[in-house]
Amino acid sequence: MTNAEADGGVQRNRSGVTDVLRRLTPGSVILYIFLGLAIVMRGVMSVTLHMWYPWIQGADDALLMRQALQGYESSDDSMTLAKNPGYGYWIRFYSKIGLSADAAQFCIWLLAALVMGFALWHVFHSRALAIFAFLYVLWNPLAFENWLGTRLYRNSLFAPLTFLLLGLLIVFLGMVIPLRSGKANESPQRASHARNAVPVYHIHFLKYCSYAIFGVCTGVVMSLLYLLKEDSIWLLPMFIFVVLFKSFRILRSNVSVLPKVILVLLTFLPLLTLFVGVSASVQHIQRHFGVSLLNTRTQGELEGFVERIYQIDNPEQTTDIWAPTSSIQKAIDVSPTLQGNHKLIQELFHSGFVAPDIQQNPIRGDFLTWQIRAALQNSGQWNNESQIQRMFRDVNGELDQAFTDGRLRETDKVFLTSGMVSRSGGEISELIKPTLRAFRWNINNLDMFQITTGFNDTASNPQNVAGLEKVRIDPSNPNPSVLSFFTVDDANRVTTVLSKAYAAVNGLLCMLFAATMIVSICRAIRGRSAEAVALTLSILLFLYALVYVFSVVWFTQYVGKEYVTFFYSAGSTAPFVVTAFFLGLGALSAFYRSEYRFEDK
C-alpha cells in the first residue's frame, strides 16, 4: 500500500467518524445517556435484591441445583430424574463462564429486552416503539417478584426466556421476506400500490447467513425453554406454526426457485436445532441413567402407571382426589407384579404423603407421581431408573389387559392431558371464572404480586453451601449490601411502585389494543392497510396464553391457593399478552404515520 492510499484510508475513517458525530444531536445524546442509566440502575436492582436459594426445598430448588452439581450423573435414586434438566444446564452454563446468579439473571433480562426492542424496530421501523418495548421488558416487575423473579428456581427464567423467544420469532418472521407489506411511514397511496404490486426480493449471501444464525439462536432458546419444565411441550405447536407460516410466505414470494428452496430449508433450522438440543439432552441422560427420557415422573412407564390410575372409572375420583385409594387397589388387584410386592404396597399406603394411612390421608392432586417414587425408594425396590422402567412396563401391560377384558372400566370423562385428572362437563365449566381471573393477572397482578422477602441462608449445611458456591454466592455473606445508599427495602419500594405503574400501563395498552382493532376494521373496509398479519398474530398470542392459563387452572385447582396458579402461569403467559400489546401498538403507530403524517404534508 502506498502512502497516498494509506492517507486516503485515514481520511475516509475520519470522515466516517465525523458523519457519526454530526448525526448525534443533543436529543440523541440525552436519549443514549438515559438508556445507559436505565441499564445501570436495573443492574443495581438485581445485585441489591439478590437471587435467593431455598435449599430446604428438596423436590424443587434443591433438586434442580443438584442437577448442576458435580456427582449428579453418578447418582441414581427416586429423585434423580424427577424433573427436567434444563435449569441445571442453565446454572452450569453461567457458572462456567464466571457469572453469579444475580449477574446471569440480569443479563438474560437485558438480552430479552434488547431482542424484543430490536424485533419491533425490525417490523415497524419505529424507534419510539423499540425503546418503549426495551424499557418495558428490562424493568418488568416480574423480575423482582419473590417467587417468579428472584427465587433461584426455573420459574424465574420463564418470563425473560419467553420474551427472548418471542422477540427472536418476530425477527425470524420478518427476515428476508418482510412481515408487513409496506413501511410504516408510507403514504396511503404508496402502501396501496405496494400491496397491489408483486415485490421482488434479492437474496444476498449475508442474508442467508444472518437468517441461518437467527434460526439457530431461536432454536437454542426454544431448546432451553423446552428442557426447563415438564409441560413445555405447550410451546411446540406455536413454534411449528411459525416455521410453517414463514415457509408458506417464502413459497408465495417472488423469489427465484433456487434461493426459495435454500430459504425454505433454512427456515427449518429452528426446528432442527430444537431437535438436536433435546436429543442431546436425552442421549446424555441415556448414557448416565439408562433411560431415553427427560424425566421419569411425567414421562415413561411410571407416569404411564399414574395415567392408568386416573383412567379407572371411579365415582370417588374428584377434582381434589385424582387417584382414589380404591382405584389404586383396583390396579393392584389386576396386577400380579404389584400383588407380589408387599413392601411396595405397604410403603405406598402408609408412608410419605399419606402417613400414617392412606384411608386417613388420601393422595391429593398429582401427588401419586411423587408417592410412588418415594414408596419404591423406601421399600428398597429402586435399584436404578432403567430397572424401574422395566418393572412398570410389566405392570402397565397387566393394567392394559385388564382394561381390554373388562376387569377395569375406563372413565368417560374428559382428559385435557393424560397426566391430569379427567373432568365432567360441569367440572370443566367451573374453571371458566378462575381462568379469566388468572388471565387478568397478565395485565394487572397487584392482588398476587409479592415483593422479594426471600433471602439466602447462612446455614453451614453442605447442601446449602455447595449450592451457593455453585452460583458464585459467598456462603459466609450470602446477602451482601453492595451499595450502602440503596438497600433491599429501597429496592422493594421501587418494585412496589413499578408493579402499580405496570398495572396502569397494561390497562392503557389493553384499551389501545381495542382501539387498534377498531381502526384496523375501519381501514380494511376503506381498502387501506389494516396490518392484518401483525394483529392476527396478536390475537393468536392472546388465545394461546388463555389456553395455557386454562390448563394451569385445571391442574392447580386442588391446591386451593391462587398464588400457586399465578406462580405456575404468569411467567409463561405474561410475555405472550405483552407481546400482543406490542404488536398492536406497532400497528397503531403505523396507522398514525401512514394516515396523518402525510395528510399534514
C-alpha positions as CSV (number, residue, x, y, z in Angstrom):
1,M,0.0,0.0,0.0
2,T,1.4,3.4,-1.0
3,N,1.5,6.4,1.4
4,A,-1.2,8.1,-0.7
5,E,-3.5,5.1,-0.3
6,A,-2.9,5.0,3.4
7,D,-3.6,8.7,3.8
8,G,-6.8,8.2,1.8
9,G,-7.9,5.4,4.1
10,V,-7.3,7.5,7.2
11,Q,-9.3,10.4,5.7
12,R,-12.2,8.1,5.0
13,N,-12.2,6.8,8.5
14,R,-12.1,10.3,9.9
15,S,-14.9,11.3,7.6
16,G,-17.0,8.3,8.8
17,V,-16.4,9.2,12.4
18,T,-17.3,12.9,11.7
19,D,-20.5,11.8,10.0
20,V,-21.5,9.7,13.0
21,L,-20.7,12.6,15.4
22,R,-22.8,15.0,13.2
23,R,-25.8,12.8,13.5
24,L,-25.5,12.8,17.3
25,T,-28.0,15.6,18.1
26,P,-28.3,16.8,21.7
27,G,-31.6,14.8,21.9
28,S,-29.8,11.6,20.8
29,V,-27.1,12.1,23.3
30,I,-29.6,12.6,26.1
31,L,-31.5,9.5,25.0
32,Y,-28.4,7.3,25.0
33,I,-27.4,8.6,28.4
34,F,-30.9,7.9,29.7
35,L,-30.9,4.3,28.3
36,G,-27.4,3.7,29.7
37,L,-28.6,4.9,33.2
38,A,-31.7,2.7,32.9
39,I,-29.5,-0.3,32.3
40,V,-27.1,0.5,35.1
41,M,-30.0,1.2,37.6
42,R,-31.6,-2.1,36.5
43,G,-28.3,-3.9,37.3
44,V,-28.3,-2.2,40.7
45,M,-31.8,-3.6,41.4
46,S,-30.5,-7.1,40.6
47,V,-27.4,-7.0,42.8
48,T,-29.4,-5.5,45.6
49,L,-32.4,-7.9,45.8
50,H,-30.3,-11.0,45.0
51,M,-31.3,-14.4,43.8
52,W,-32.2,-16.4,46.9
53,Y,-31.8,-20.2,47.2
54,P,-34.2,-22.1,49.4
55,W,-32.1,-25.2,49.8
56,I,-34.5,-27.0,52.1
57,Q,-36.9,-27.5,49.2
58,G,-35.7,-30.9,48.3
59,A,-38.2,-31.6,45.5
60,D,-37.9,-28.2,43.9
61,D,-35.0,-25.7,44.2
62,A,-32.5,-28.2,45.8
63,L,-33.4,-30.8,43.2
64,L,-32.6,-28.5,40.3
65,M,-29.4,-27.3,42.0
66,R,-28.4,-30.9,42.5
67,Q,-28.6,-31.4,38.7
68,A,-26.0,-28.7,38.3
69,L,-23.5,-30.1,40.9
70,Q,-20.6,-32.5,40.4
71,G,-21.5,-36.1,41.1
72,Y,-25.1,-35.8,39.8
73,E,-24.5,-38.2,36.9
74,S,-23.3,-40.8,39.3
75,S,-26.4,-40.7,41.4
76,D,-29.5,-42.8,40.7
77,D,-32.3,-42.6,43.2
78,S,-36.0,-41.8,43.1
79,M,-35.4,-38.0,42.8
80,T,-32.6,-38.0,40.3
81,L,-34.8,-37.7,37.2
82,A,-37.9,-36.4,38.9
83,K,-37.7,-33.1,36.9
84,N,-36.4,-31.9,33.6
85,P,-32.7,-31.0,33.5
86,G,-32.9,-27.6,31.8
87,Y,-32.3,-25.4,34.8
88,G,-29.3,-27.4,35.8
89,Y,-27.9,-26.8,32.4
90,W,-28.5,-23.1,32.8
91,I,-26.7,-23.0,36.1
92,R,-23.8,-24.9,34.8
93,F,-23.5,-22.6,31.8
94,Y,-23.4,-19.3,33.6
95,S,-21.2,-20.5,36.4
96,K,-18.8,-21.9,33.8
97,I,-18.4,-18.5,32.2
98,G,-17.9,-16.8,35.5
99,L,-21.3,-15.2,36.2
100,S,-23.0,-15.2,39.5
101,A,-26.7,-15.9,39.8
102,D,-27.5,-12.2,40.1
103,A,-25.4,-11.3,37.1
104,A,-26.8,-14.1,34.9
105,Q,-30.4,-13.2,35.7
106,F,-29.8,-9.6,34.9
107,C,-28.1,-10.5,31.6
108,I,-30.9,-12.7,30.4
109,W,-33.4,-10.0,31.1
110,L,-31.2,-7.4,29.4
111,L,-30.8,-9.7,26.4
112,A,-34.6,-10.3,26.2
113,A,-35.2,-6.5,26.3
114,L,-32.6,-5.9,23.6
115,V,-34.0,-8.6,21.3
116,M,-37.7,-7.5,21.8
117,G,-36.8,-3.9,21.2
118,F,-34.9,-4.8,18.0
119,A,-37.7,-7.1,16.9
120,L,-40.3,-4.3,17.0
121,W,-38.0,-1.9,15.3
122,H,-37.3,-4.5,12.6
123,V,-41.0,-4.9,11.9
124,F,-42.4,-1.4,12.4
125,H,-39.3,0.8,12.0
126,S,-40.4,2.9,15.0
127,R,-37.6,3.9,17.3
128,A,-40.1,5.1,19.9
129,L,-41.8,1.7,20.0
130,A,-38.5,-0.1,20.1
131,I,-37.3,2.0,23.1
132,F,-40.6,1.6,24.9
133,A,-40.5,-2.2,24.4
134,F,-36.9,-2.4,25.5
135,L,-37.5,-0.4,28.7
136,Y,-40.8,-2.3,29.4
137,V,-39.1,-5.7,29.3
138,L,-36.0,-4.6,31.1
139,W,-37.8,-3.1,34.1
140,N,-40.7,-5.6,34.1
141,P,-41.6,-6.1,37.8
142,L,-41.9,-9.9,37.3
143,A,-38.1,-9.8,37.5
144,F,-38.3,-8.7,41.1
145,E,-41.3,-10.9,42.2
146,N,-40.5,-13.1,45.2
147,W,-41.1,-16.5,43.5
148,L,-41.2,-15.5,39.8
149,G,-38.2,-13.3,39.7
150,T,-35.6,-13.6,42.5
151,R,-36.1,-17.2,43.6
152,L,-33.3,-19.4,42.4
153,Y,-35.7,-21.7,40.6
154,R,-36.7,-22.4,37.0
155,N,-39.9,-20.3,37.1
156,S,-37.7,-17.2,37.4
157,L,-36.3,-18.0,34.0
158,F,-39.6,-18.4,32.2
159,A,-40.5,-14.7,31.7
160,P,-37.2,-13.5,30.3
161,L,-36.7,-16.6,28.2
162,T,-40.2,-16.4,26.8
163,F,-39.8,-12.7,25.9
164,L,-36.5,-13.6,24.3
165,L,-38.1,-16.4,22.3
166,L,-41.0,-14.3,21.1
167,G,-38.6,-11.5,20.1
168,L,-36.5,-13.9,18.1
169,L,-39.5,-15.4,16.4
170,I,-40.7,-11.9,15.4
171,V,-37.3,-11.1,13.9
172,F,-37.2,-14.5,12.2
173,L,-40.7,-14.0,10.7
174,G,-39.6,-10.6,9.4
175,M,-36.3,-11.6,7.9
176,V,-35.7,-11.9,4.1
177,I,-39.4,-11.7,3.3
178,P,-40.8,-8.7,5.4
179,L,-43.7,-9.4,7.8
180,R,-45.5,-6.3,6.7
181,S,-46.5,-5.3,3.2
182,G,-45.0,-1.8,3.4
183,K,-43.1,0.5,5.7
184,A,-44.9,2.3,8.5
185,N,-44.2,5.7,7.1
186,E,-45.5,5.1,3.6
187,S,-48.4,7.2,2.3
188,P,-51.8,5.5,1.8
189,Q,-51.2,5.8,-2.0
190,R,-47.8,4.1,-1.9
191,A,-49.0,1.5,0.5
192,S,-51.9,0.6,-1.7
193,H,-49.6,0.4,-4.7
194,A,-47.2,-1.8,-2.7
195,R,-50.0,-4.2,-1.8
196,N,-51.0,-4.5,-5.4
197,A,-47.5,-4.9,-6.8
198,V,-45.5,-8.1,-6.5
199,P,-42.3,-7.3,-4.6
200,V,-39.1,-8.7,-5.9
201,Y,-36.6,-9.8,-3.2
202,H,-32.9,-10.0,-3.9
203,I,-31.2,-12.5,-1.6
204,H,-27.5,-11.9,-0.9
205,F,-25.1,-14.3,0.8
206,L,-25.1,-12.3,4.0
207,K,-28.9,-12.5,4.2
208,Y,-28.6,-16.3,4.0
209,C,-26.0,-16.2,6.8
210,S,-27.9,-13.9,9.1
211,Y,-31.1,-15.8,8.5
212,A,-29.4,-19.1,9.4
213,I,-27.8,-17.6,12.5
214,F,-31.1,-16.2,13.8
215,G,-32.7,-19.6,13.1
216,V,-30.1,-21.4,15.2
217,C,-30.3,-18.9,18.0
218,T,-34.1,-19.2,18.1
219,G,-33.8,-23.0,18.2
220,V,-31.3,-22.8,21.1
221,V,-33.6,-20.6,23.2
222,M,-36.5,-22.9,22.4
223,S,-34.4,-25.9,23.4
224,L,-33.7,-24.4,26.8
225,L,-37.3,-23.5,27.4
226,Y,-38.4,-27.0,26.3
227,L,-35.9,-28.6,28.7
228,L,-36.9,-26.3,31.7
229,K,-40.2,-27.8,32.6
230,E,-42.2,-31.0,32.1
231,D,-45.1,-29.3,30.3
232,S,-43.0,-27.1,28.0
233,I,-44.4,-29.1,25.1
234,W,-47.2,-26.5,25.1
235,L,-44.9,-24.1,23.3
236,L,-44.2,-26.6,20.4
237,P,-47.4,-26.0,18.4
238,M,-46.7,-22.3,18.3
239,F,-43.1,-22.9,17.3
240,I,-44.0,-25.3,14.5
241,F,-46.7,-22.8,13.3
242,V,-44.2,-20.0,13.0
243,V,-41.8,-22.2,10.9
244,L,-44.6,-23.4,8.6
245,F,-46.1,-19.8,8.3
246,K,-42.7,-18.5,7.4
247,S,-42.2,-21.3,4.8
248,F,-45.6,-20.5,3.3
249,R,-44.7,-16.8,2.9
250,I,-41.4,-17.7,1.3
251,L,-43.1,-20.1,-1.2
252,R,-45.5,-17.4,-2.1
253,S,-42.9,-14.8,-2.6
254,N,-41.4,-13.6,-5.9
255,V,-38.0,-15.3,-5.4
256,S,-36.4,-17.5,-8.0
257,V,-36.5,-21.2,-7.5
258,L,-33.0,-22.0,-6.1
259,P,-33.0,-19.2,-3.5
260,K,-36.5,-20.1,-2.5
261,V,-35.5,-23.7,-1.9
262,I,-32.5,-22.6,0.2
263,L,-34.6,-20.3,2.3
264,V,-37.3,-22.9,3.0
265,L,-34.6,-25.3,4.1
266,L,-33.0,-22.6,6.3
267,T,-36.5,-21.9,7.8
268,F,-36.5,-25.3,9.4
269,L,-33.2,-24.6,11.2
270,P,-35.0,-23.6,14.4
271,L,-36.9,-26.9,14.5
272,L,-33.7,-28.8,13.6
273,T,-31.8,-27.0,16.4
274,L,-34.6,-27.8,18.9
275,F,-34.5,-31.5,17.9
276,V,-30.7,-31.6,18.2
277,G,-30.7,-29.8,21.6
278,V,-33.4,-32.1,23.1
279,S,-31.9,-35.2,21.6
280,A,-28.5,-34.3,23.0
281,S,-30.1,-34.0,26.5
282,V,-31.9,-37.3,26.1
283,Q,-28.7,-39.0,25.0
284,H,-26.8,-37.5,28.0
285,I,-29.5,-39.0,30.3
286,Q,-29.4,-42.3,28.5
287,R,-25.7,-42.6,28.8
288,H,-25.7,-41.9,32.6
289,F,-29.0,-43.3,33.7
290,G,-30.0,-45.9,31.1
291,V,-33.3,-44.3,30.0
292,S,-34.1,-42.2,26.9
293,L,-36.3,-39.7,28.8
294,L,-36.0,-36.1,30.0
295,N,-37.6,-37.1,33.3
296,T,-39.3,-40.2,34.7
297,R,-42.0,-38.5,36.7
298,T,-44.1,-37.2,33.8
299,Q,-42.7,-39.5,31.1
300,G,-42.1,-43.2,30.8
301,E,-43.6,-46.2,32.5
302,L,-44.0,-44.7,36.0
303,E,-46.1,-41.9,34.5
304,G,-47.9,-44.5,32.4
305,F,-48.9,-46.2,35.6
306,V,-50.3,-43.0,37.1
307,E,-52.2,-42.2,34.0
308,R,-53.9,-45.6,34.1
309,I,-54.9,-45.0,37.7
310,Y,-56.6,-41.7,36.6
311,Q,-58.3,-43.5,33.7
312,I,-60.1,-46.1,36.0
313,D,-63.8,-45.2,36.2
314,N,-64.5,-44.4,39.9
315,P,-67.2,-42.3,41.5
316,E,-64.7,-41.5,44.3
317,Q,-62.4,-39.6,41.9
318,T,-62.8,-35.9,42.3
319,T,-61.0,-32.7,41.2
320,D,-59.2,-32.9,44.5
321,I,-58.6,-36.6,44.8
322,W,-57.2,-37.6,41.4
323,A,-56.1,-41.1,42.4
324,P,-58.6,-42.5,44.9
325,T,-57.4,-45.3,47.2
326,S,-60.0,-47.7,45.7
327,S,-58.6,-47.0,42.2
328,I,-55.1,-47.9,43.3
329,Q,-56.4,-51.0,44.9
330,K,-58.2,-52.0,41.7
331,A,-55.0,-51.7,39.9
332,I,-53.2,-53.8,42.4
333,D,-55.9,-56.5,42.2
334,V,-55.4,-57.0,38.5
335,S,-51.6,-56.8,38.5
336,P,-49.7,-59.9,39.6
337,T,-46.5,-57.9,39.6
338,L,-47.8,-55.5,42.2
339,Q,-49.5,-58.2,44.2
340,G,-46.2,-59.9,44.7
341,N,-44.5,-56.8,46.1
342,H,-45.9,-56.4,49.6
343,K,-43.2,-53.9,50.8
344,L,-44.0,-51.5,48.0
345,I,-47.8,-51.6,48.7
346,Q,-47.1,-51.1,52.4
347,E,-45.0,-48.0,51.8
348,L,-47.5,-46.7,49.2
349,F,-50.4,-46.9,51.6
350,H,-48.7,-46.0,54.9
351,S,-45.7,-43.6,54.4
352,G,-44.8,-40.2,52.8
353,F,-47.7,-38.0,51.9
354,V,-50.4,-40.5,53.2
355,A,-48.8,-41.4,56.6
356,P,-49.9,-43.0,58.7
357,D,-52.6,-44.4,56.5
358,I,-53.9,-43.7,53.0
359,Q,-57.5,-44.0,54.2
360,Q,-57.0,-41.1,56.6
361,N,-54.9,-39.1,54.2
362,P,-55.8,-39.9,50.6
363,I,-53.5,-38.8,47.8
364,R,-54.4,-35.3,46.6
365,G,-53.9,-33.9,43.1
366,D,-50.9,-35.2,41.2
367,F,-49.0,-36.4,44.3
368,L,-49.2,-40.0,43.3
369,T,-46.4,-39.2,40.9
370,W,-44.3,-38.4,44.0
371,Q,-45.7,-41.0,46.4
372,I,-45.0,-44.0,44.1
373,R,-41.3,-42.9,43.7
374,A,-40.9,-42.5,47.5
375,A,-42.5,-45.9,48.1
376,L,-40.2,-47.6,45.6
377,Q,-37.2,-46.0,47.3
378,N,-38.3,-46.7,50.8
379,S,-39.2,-50.3,50.1
380,G,-35.8,-51.0,48.6
381,Q,-37.2,-51.6,45.2
382,W,-35.3,-48.7,43.5
383,N,-32.1,-50.0,42.0
384,N,-31.8,-47.7,39.0
385,E,-34.0,-45.9,36.6
386,S,-34.0,-48.5,33.8
387,Q,-34.9,-51.3,36.2
388,I,-38.0,-49.3,37.4
389,Q,-39.0,-48.7,33.8
390,R,-38.9,-52.4,33.1
391,M,-40.8,-53.2,36.2
392,F,-43.7,-50.8,35.4
393,R,-43.7,-51.8,31.8
394,D,-44.9,-55.2,33.0
395,V,-47.4,-53.5,35.4
396,N,-48.8,-51.3,32.7
397,G,-49.2,-54.3,30.3
398,E,-51.2,-56.0,33.0
399,L,-53.4,-53.0,33.5
400,D,-54.0,-52.6,29.8
401,Q,-55.1,-56.2,29.6
402,A,-57.5,-55.6,32.4
403,F,-59.0,-52.6,30.5
404,T,-59.3,-54.8,27.4
405,D,-61.0,-57.7,29.1
406,G,-63.3,-55.6,31.2
407,R,-61.9,-56.2,34.6
408,L,-61.1,-52.4,34.7
409,R,-63.5,-49.9,33.2
410,E,-62.3,-46.7,31.7
411,T,-63.8,-43.3,32.7
412,D,-65.9,-41.5,30.1
413,K,-65.0,-38.1,31.5
414,V,-62.8,-35.6,29.5
415,F,-59.0,-35.5,29.8
416,L,-57.1,-32.3,28.9
417,T,-53.9,-34.3,29.1
418,S,-53.4,-37.9,30.3
419,G,-51.3,-36.6,33.2
420,M,-54.2,-34.7,34.8
421,V,-57.5,-35.7,36.3
422,S,-60.4,-36.1,33.9
423,R,-63.5,-33.9,34.4
424,S,-67.1,-33.9,33.6
425,G,-68.8,-31.1,31.7
426,G,-69.9,-29.4,34.9
427,E,-66.4,-29.6,36.4
428,I,-64.9,-28.1,33.3
429,S,-67.4,-25.1,33.4
430,E,-66.3,-24.4,37.0
431,L,-62.9,-23.5,35.6
432,I,-64.1,-20.6,33.4
433,K,-64.2,-17.9,36.1
434,P,-60.9,-18.8,37.7
435,T,-59.3,-19.0,34.2
436,L,-60.5,-15.5,33.3
437,R,-59.3,-14.2,36.7
438,A,-55.9,-15.8,36.2
439,F,-55.6,-14.4,32.7
440,R,-56.3,-11.0,34.1
441,W,-53.1,-11.3,36.2
442,N,-51.2,-10.9,32.9
443,I,-52.5,-7.3,32.8
444,N,-53.0,-6.5,36.5
445,N,-51.4,-8.8,39.1
446,L,-51.4,-6.4,42.1
447,D,-53.5,-8.8,44.1
448,M,-51.0,-11.6,43.6
449,F,-47.6,-9.8,43.3
450,Q,-45.2,-10.3,46.2
451,I,-42.1,-8.2,46.7
452,T,-38.9,-10.1,47.4
453,T,-38.8,-11.3,51.0
454,G,-36.7,-14.4,50.4
455,F,-33.0,-14.5,51.4
456,N,-30.1,-16.8,51.3
457,D,-29.5,-18.9,54.3
458,T,-26.2,-18.8,56.2
459,A,-26.6,-22.4,57.4
460,S,-23.4,-24.5,57.1
461,N,-25.3,-27.5,55.7
462,P,-23.2,-28.9,52.8
463,Q,-26.2,-28.8,50.5
464,N,-26.7,-25.1,51.1
465,V,-23.0,-24.3,50.9
466,A,-22.5,-26.3,47.7
467,G,-25.5,-24.6,46.0
468,L,-24.4,-21.1,46.9
469,E,-20.9,-21.7,45.8
470,K,-22.1,-23.1,42.5
471,V,-23.9,-19.9,41.6
472,R,-20.9,-17.8,43.0
473,I,-22.6,-16.6,46.1
474,D,-20.4,-16.3,49.2
475,P,-21.8,-18.7,51.8
476,S,-20.4,-16.6,54.6
477,N,-22.0,-13.5,53.3
478,P,-24.8,-14.6,51.0
479,N,-26.9,-11.4,51.2
480,P,-24.3,-8.6,50.8
481,S,-25.3,-5.0,50.7
482,V,-23.5,-3.8,47.5
483,L,-24.5,-0.2,47.8
484,S,-24.8,1.4,51.2
485,F,-27.2,4.1,50.0
486,F,-29.6,1.6,48.2
487,T,-30.9,-1.2,50.4
488,V,-33.2,-4.1,49.9
489,D,-36.0,-2.1,51.4
490,D,-35.3,0.7,48.9
491,A,-35.4,-1.8,46.0
492,N,-38.6,-3.3,47.3
493,R,-40.2,0.2,47.4
494,V,-39.1,0.6,43.8
495,T,-40.7,-2.8,43.0
496,T,-44.0,-1.7,44.6
497,V,-44.1,1.5,42.5
498,L,-43.2,-0.5,39.4
499,S,-45.9,-3.1,39.9
500,K,-48.6,-0.4,40.3
501,A,-47.2,1.6,37.3
502,Y,-47.2,-1.5,35.1
503,A,-50.7,-2.4,36.0
504,A,-51.8,1.1,34.9
505,V,-49.7,0.9,31.7
506,N,-51.0,-2.5,30.9
507,G,-54.6,-1.2,31.3
508,L,-53.8,1.6,28.8
509,L,-52.2,-0.9,26.4
510,C,-55.3,-3.0,26.6
511,M,-57.5,-0.1,25.7
512,L,-55.2,1.0,22.9
513,F,-55.2,-2.6,21.5
514,A,-59.0,-2.5,21.4
515,A,-58.9,0.9,19.6
516,T,-56.3,-0.6,17.2
517,M,-58.7,-3.4,16.3
518,I,-61.5,-0.9,15.6
519,V,-59.2,1.3,13.4
520,S,-58.0,-1.8,11.6
521,I,-61.5,-2.9,10.7
522,C,-62.4,0.6,9.5
523,R,-59.3,0.8,7.4
524,A,-60.0,-2.6,5.9
525,I,-63.5,-1.5,4.9
526,R,-61.9,1.5,3.2
527,G,-59.4,-0.7,1.4
528,R,-56.4,0.5,3.2
529,S,-53.6,-1.3,5.1
530,A,-55.1,-3.0,8.1
531,E,-51.9,-4.5,9.5
532,A,-53.7,-7.8,9.3
533,V,-50.7,-10.0,9.8
534,A,-49.5,-8.3,13.0
535,L,-52.9,-8.1,14.5
536,T,-53.8,-11.6,13.7
537,L,-50.6,-12.8,15.4
538,S,-51.5,-10.6,18.4
539,I,-54.9,-12.3,18.7
540,L,-53.3,-15.7,18.4
541,L,-50.9,-14.8,21.2
542,F,-53.8,-13.9,23.4
543,L,-55.6,-17.1,22.7
544,Y,-52.5,-19.2,23.2
545,A,-51.9,-17.6,26.6
546,L,-55.5,-18.1,27.5
547,V,-55.4,-21.9,26.7
548,Y,-52.3,-22.3,28.8
549,V,-53.8,-20.5,31.7
550,F,-56.9,-22.7,31.4
551,S,-54.6,-25.8,31.6
552,V,-52.8,-24.4,34.7
553,V,-56.1,-23.7,36.4
554,W,-57.2,-27.3,35.6
555,F,-54.0,-28.6,37.2
556,T,-53.8,-26.3,40.3
557,Q,-57.5,-26.2,41.4
558,Y,-56.9,-28.9,44.0
559,V,-54.2,-26.7,45.7
560,G,-56.8,-24.1,46.7
561,K,-54.3,-21.2,46.6
562,E,-54.5,-18.7,43.8
563,Y,-50.9,-17.7,44.3
564,V,-49.8,-21.2,43.1
565,T,-51.8,-20.7,39.9
566,F,-50.1,-17.3,39.5
567,F,-46.7,-18.9,40.1
568,Y,-47.3,-21.6,37.5
569,S,-48.8,-19.4,34.8
570,A,-47.8,-15.7,34.9
571,G,-44.1,-16.1,34.0
572,S,-45.0,-18.1,30.9
573,T,-48.1,-16.2,29.7
574,A,-47.5,-12.6,30.6
575,P,-44.8,-12.3,27.8
576,F,-47.4,-13.6,25.3
577,V,-50.0,-11.0,26.3
578,V,-47.5,-8.1,26.4
579,T,-46.0,-9.1,23.0
580,A,-49.5,-9.0,21.6
581,F,-49.9,-5.5,23.0
582,F,-46.6,-4.5,21.5
583,L,-47.7,-5.7,18.0
584,G,-51.0,-3.9,18.4
585,L,-49.1,-0.7,19.5
586,G,-46.9,-1.1,16.4
587,A,-49.9,-1.4,14.2
588,L,-51.5,1.7,15.7
589,S,-48.3,3.7,15.2
590,A,-48.1,2.5,11.6
591,F,-51.7,3.7,11.1
592,Y,-50.9,7.1,12.5
593,R,-47.8,7.6,10.5
594,S,-49.3,6.4,7.2
595,E,-52.6,8.4,7.7
596,Y,-51.9,11.6,9.5
597,R,-48.2,12.4,8.8
598,F,-48.8,12.5,5.0
599,E,-52.1,14.4,5.4
600,D,-50.2,17.1,7.2
601,K,-47.8,17.3,4.2
